[in-house]
């Protein structure tokens, strides 16, 4: 039994590696050139932040890296791309509202604020569209 569990874990790590490191350089969108993910800054170093609002480790790490990312953005060293990785069946709803908020106000500070509020909503297990909209409205998020 242990060999099978280790083997499955190893395959998961390999799949994540391929998805995050190899495919983005090989695969391009069929609908045209350009970025399709929220991207901020013009720095020479491209930083891709993969998270999910319903992932407890993601919820814990993003607030810790936020000050570092903010400093790097202010000095113009990085180009930051947010990738919402769906590890939960509810992630798609949250991604929609992240994009809606960026359509209303597309800047780095707003993106950070919205992500913080969405992580909070996920922790509270707000899973219905109307309740999520109300929560975002109460937190001052424009859609």
KATA-V271584 format. One record per pair of residues at least 4 apart in sequence whose ideal C-beta (glycine too) atoms are under 6 Angstrom apart, sorted by sequence separation. I is the first residue (numbers start at 1). J is the second residue. If there is no record, write none. Layout:
{{I | J} {I | J}}
This chain:
{{16 | 20} {17 | 21} {18 | 22} {19 | 23} {23 | 27} {35 | 39} {65 | 69} {102 | 106} {72 | 77} {86 | 91} {105 | 110} {121 | 126} {126 | 131} {136 | 141} {52 | 58} {72 | 78} {126 | 132} {29 | 36} {51 | 58} {126 | 135} {51 | 62} {84 | 95} {121 | 132} {101 | 114} {121 | 135} {98 | 114} {117 | 139} {94 | 118} {117 | 141} {114 | 141} {47 | 78} {41 | 73} {45 | 77} {55 | 87} {43 | 76} {45 | 78} {46 | 79} {47 | 80} {48 | 81} {49 | 82} {50 | 83} {52 | 85} {43 | 77} {54 | 88} {43 | 78} {48 | 83} {50 | 85} {52 | 87} {73 | 108} {43 | 79} {41 | 78} {90 | 127} {105 | 142} {41 | 79} {104 | 142} {41 | 80} {52 | 91} {104 | 143} {40 | 80} {101 | 141} {53 | 94} {39 | 81} {101 | 143} {100 | 143} {37 | 81} {38 | 82} {37 | 83} {59 | 119} {38 | 102} {53 | 118} {53 | 119} {40 | 108} {54 | 122} {53 | 122}}
